Amino acid sequence: MRVSFLCAVFLIAASPARAEMQAWVQAVASGNYEARVLTSDAVCPVLASDKGDTAMAMRAPDNGAFPLVCAAPVPPGATRLSIGGAPLPVPVAAPARILVVGDTGCRIDAGAPQACNDPAAWPFPSVAQAAAKLKPDLVLHVGDYLYREEPCPPGNAGCEGSPSGDNWPSWRADFFAPAAPLMAAAPWVILRGNHESCERAGAGFLRLLGPDAFDPAAPCVSHLPPFLVPLGGVTLAAMDNADAPDTSIDDRLVPIYRKEFEALADAPAPLWYAGHRPIWAAISGPLNIPIGGNATIIAAAGKTPFPGNVTLMLSGHIHSFEAINYDGRIPPQIVAGNGGDNLHVTPADLKGAIFQGRSGVSVKDGLSVGGFGFLMMTRGEGFWTIELYDAQGNAKGQCVFTPAKEGAPGRVDCPGLRAN
């Protein structure tokens, strides 16, 4: 049974009685779900549920740059959750509506800064509000949350007043504040993006959103092991490929990724592979020829990247929507990296894409669709519909994902969808 809630992420003005808090529910490495809260209080609150109350434990202390982070496992079978009287969304055993979004932050770096103060230039707040109104059962964020890496240049009205760096003000501005309505709507599966590498915002990501236990005294962990999220008849394999260089091969990572690919064979079928960086996806090269592919992951994948139980790939990193079918036994790819950061130019027709390496993978057919937005995957009988939405929540078109069966390869078909 699904229970509806009006609010699960909340900001409460600090007072002697109640602290400022922000709370959410996310999948963690155990394959279960965890309630988390950031609080300006000195002690962790209690997670209340119809299965009993649980004292939340400290995940990370207030260190000046970040507030206190607390966590508690969601009791199995719980249908009601709350913290301080404010309700939280409850995990659904077999989510029928899975919302996918990615690359949501506002870019402020050495290049031309994005106008974070302009809703048209940085629409993630609108994206989150529109997505929340669709009442998903689960949200999959495919990575890249914090783009405010450098101070806004003096005199730039587009980003004036923005915080910068790996700290709570930046995380609040770039992700937690705009994402609040969507975090209130459903539990989340959270992938690590390349902007959350240890050289960038990795420390903040691991503290706030990491799927594993957090040790404040330990150095930043550059690579996290995969974890599985049961989705009721489907299993999602959440992979950390944040450190994989796109255009060069990191020989240190190749055996790690290869071992992780091989281990997928032991996961329950059907399996969806989810990693921030797509293995074979494309942007526009010279003469608008589609080029791309991640050199490191392609080297790790080799000629036979996936066991037969993998039926779909989900990624971000390319700031566009892409739906790709490959020749051979490679499962289809969905890219959903158009949630807020500056968009990439991608060819409308991805057939003939030139990929790095020598894997021999080629595109049978594929397309990309420009513009900011997100997608909703809705479970059907033997298929999933994929509805594309713009930043205001207007439907742009629909695809259908049909998993592989009886020797036929899986496909994503987008009849009538208007490409770039």
N, C-alpha and C positions, 0 to 999 in steps of 0.2 A: 504494500500500500504506500502511495506517495502522499506525503503531508506537505501542504503549501505553507509558506512562511512569508511574511511581509518584509522582514529584515533579518539578515544574518551577519552582515558586516556593519559595525556601528562605531560612530565617533561620539564620545560623551565628553562634554566639557568638564575639565578637571574641577573637583570640589572636595571638601573634606569627606564627603560620603562616598563619592564615586570617582574613579580615575578615568582618564582618557584611554579608550580601548579600541582595538580593531581585531576582529576575529574571523576565521574562515575554517573550512574543512578541506583536506587534501589527501590524495593517495600517497602512501609511503612505501619504503623498500620492503616491508614485510608482506605487501600485497593487501594490507588493510587500509583503513582510513584513520586520520588523526585530526583532532580539533586543535587549532593553534590560536594564540592571542598575543598581541603586542599591547603592553600596558605601561602607563606611567606610574602605576602603583608600585609599591615595594615588594609585594607578595603576589603569588599566582592565585587566580580565582578558582572557583569550582565549576566543573563541567556537569551540568544537571541533565539527566535523561530519564526516560520511563523505565530504564533498567537500573536506576540508582545513581547517586552522585559520586563523582570522582574528583579528587583533589588534583588539579593540574600541576605538573612538575616543571621546574625551570629548564628550558632548553638552552637559553643563553642569557647571561646577566646584562643589565644596563651597563654599557661601557662608555657612555658619553656620546658616542657616535650613533648608537642604536639603543632603543628602549629594551626593557625586559621582554623576553620571548618565552612563552609558556606553551606546553603541549600536553595532550592526553589522548589515549586511543579512544576511538568511537566504540562503545560497547556493541558487540554483535547483536543484531536483531533490534536495535534501538529504532524507534519511530518518532521520538521527540528529543531534541537537543537544545540546550540554551546555556548561555553564560550571563550571569547577572540579570537574568530575566529576559534577555534578548535572544530570540530564537536563532538557531543555526540550521543550514540545510542538511538533510539526512541522505546518506548514500543509498542509491537504488541498486538492487542486486543485478538487474538486467536493464540498464538504461536504454530507453528507446529513442531518445533525442540527445545526441552528442554534439555539442557546439565546438567548433575548432577555430582558433584564432592564434595569431603569432606576430612577432616583430612589432610590438605595440608602442615602444617608447619614442621620445622626441629627441632627435639627434642634435647635440651641441658638441662639436669637436673642431678640429683645425680647419675643416672645410667651411662651406657656407652653412651657418646654423639654421635649423628648422625653426619656423615661427611657432613656438610652443603656445603662445598666447592667442593664436588664430585658430578657431575650431575647424576651419576649412583646411588649413595646412597641417594641423595635427589633430585628427578626429578621434583618437582613441576614447576620450570621454563619451562621445556620441555613440561610438561602436559598442562600448560596454553597456550603456543605457538601452540601446536598441536590442542588443543581444539578450539582456536580462528579461525584457518584455516577452520574449519567445518561450520563456520557461523551460530551459533545457534540463535534462536529468543529470548531465555531467558536462563539464567544460574541460577541453584539452587545449592547453597553451603550449605551442610548439617552440617556445624559446625566444629570447632576446627581450628583456624587460627594461633595462637601464641604458639609455643612450646619452644622458646628460653628463658627459665625461669631463667637459671643460667649462669654465665660466662663460656666461654670455658676454660677447664683446660689448664694451661701453658704447652707449648710444643706440644699441640695437633694440628697437621697440618690440620686435617679434618675440624675443625671449627674455626681455628685461625682467629682472626679479627672480629668475630661475636659479635654484640651487644647482650644485654640480658635485661630482665625485661619488664615491661609494660610501654613502652615509644615509641615515634615515630621512632627512629632508628631501634628498634626491629620489630615494625609493618611494617615498610617499607621493611626491609630485608626479613621477613618471609612471608609477604602477598602482600603488595601493589606493590612493584617493580616486583616480578615475575608474579603477576596476571594482570599486566597492559595490555598486549595484549588481554586477555579475557574480562577484564572490558571495553576495547574499542569495543569489538565485539557485546555486547548485554547488556541489563539491567539485574540486579541480584535480586534474592530473597535470603536473608541472614538469616540463622538460627544460633542461639547461641549454642555453644558447651560447654562441661564441662571445657575446657581450658579457657573459657570466663566467668567462675564463678567469683564472687566478690573476692574470695580468690586468684585468679590468674590474668587473664587479663581482668576482668570485667569492670574496669573503662575505659580502652582504648576502649574496644568493644562498650560500650554504647555511648561514645563520638564520635567515628568514624562511626560505622556501626549500632547502635541500631535503631530499627524501630520506636521508640517513640521520642517525644520531649526530649531534654537533658537539664538538669539543672546542671551547673557546681558546684553549691553550695550544691546540695543534695547528700546524701550518695549513695553509689552504690546500685542499685536495684537488689535484688537477683533473682526475678522471674518476667518475663514480661507476660502480658496476650496474648492469641493467637490473630492472625490477619489473615484475609482472603484475598487471592489474586485471583481475577477472571482470568481464563485462556481461556475463550471462550468455553463454554460447559462443562468445568470442573472448580472446585474451589479448590484451595490449602489452607489448614489450617496449618499455620506456628505456631508451638508450641515451647515453651521454657521449656525444661526438663533438663536443664544443671545441676541443683542441685540434681537430683534424684539419690541417691546411688544405685549402681548396686547390691551389696550383702547384704544390710541391708534395713530395712523399716524405712523411715523418716515419723513418724506419723503426723508431721506438714504439709507435702506436700500431703499426701494421699487425704484429702478432697478437696484440691485445684485442683488436677488433676482430681478427680472424677467429680467435678462440670464442668470442662472444657470438659471432655468426653461427659457428658450429654448435654452440650450446642451445641455440633456438630450437634445434630438432627435438629437444626433450620437453619443450613447453607444450601445453595443451593446444590442440588445433580447434578451429582456425585461429591463426595468429596475425595480428597487425603489428608491423614494425614501425615504431615512432622514434625519430631522431631529428634534432633541429636541422642539421645539414642534410639535404637530399643527396643520395648517391649519384643518381643520373637525372639531372634537371638542367634547364638552360636559361640563359639570358641572351640578349642580342649581341652578336659579334659584328665584325666587318661585313658590310653589305646586308645587314640584318639577318645573317646566317645564325641560327641557334647554336650556341656553344656552351659547354659547361661540364659538370661532373666534378666530384670531389676526388682529387688524385690519391689522397691517402686512403680513403675508404674503398675506392675502386681497387687499389693494390691489395688491400686486405680481403676484399670480396673474391677476387680471382674470377675464374670462369664459371663457378657454381656458387654464387653468393648465398643462396637461401635454401634451406630444406623445404620440402613440399608443403609443410603446414603454414608457411607464410603466404598470406593471400592479398595483403595490401601494405603500401608504404605511405606514411604520413609525415610531412616535414614543413619547415618554414624556410628561413634564411634568404630565399629569393623573395623580394617584396612584390609579389603578384599572386594570382591564383593560377595554378597549372594542373591539368589532368592529362596523364601520360600513360599510354599502353605501349609495351615493348614487344619486340619479336622474341620468340623463345619462351622460356619458363620464368621470366622475371615478373613478379607481381606488379600491378599498376601502381602509379605514384600520384598522390595528391599533395600539392604545395599550397599552403595557406599562410603566406608571410606578408599579408597586406593590411595588418591591423592598425598601423599608425605611423611607422617610420617612412621616410622618403621612399617613394615607389621606384622600382626598377623598370627599365624598358625591356620587354620580353616579346618575342615574335608571336603573332597570332597562331601560326602553324608551326608546331615543333617537330614535325616529321623531318628526318634528315639531320637531326641535331648531331653535332660532332662532339664526342666526349673524350676526355683525357684517358690515357692509359690504353691497355690492350685487352680489355675484358670482352670485346666483341659485341657489346650490347648496343642495340640500335632501336630507334623509336618506330613503332609500327604506325601509330597515329597519336596526336596530342595537340592540345591547344592551351593558350593562356588568355586570361581576361584581366584587363587592367582596372585600376581604381581601388580605393580603400574599401575594406569590408571584412566579412567573416563568412563562415559556412555552417550549416546545420546538417548533420547526418541523421536520418530517420530510419529506424529499423522497419523492414517489410518482411514478407514471407519469402525468404531465399534471396533477398536483395536489400540494398540500402539506397534511399534517395539522398542526394546531396544538393541542398538548396543554397544558392549563392545570394548574399545580401550585400547592399552597399552600406556605407557608414551610418546612414539614417535608418537602416532596417528595411529598405525597400528591396523586394525580391528582384534579382537580375536574371535568373534562369536556373535550370535544374540539370543535374547529372544523375546517372544511376550506376551504382557499383554492384556488379554481379560477381560473386566469388567464383573461383575455379571449382569445377565439378566434373566428374566422369571424363577426365582427361582433357577437358576444354579449359584453356587459360582464363583467369579472371579478367574482367574488363571494367573500365569506367567509360560510359557513353554519355555524351552531352548533346542530344539532339536539339537543334534549334537555339542552342546557347550562343549568344553573340560574343565573339572573341574580340581581341583588341582592335 
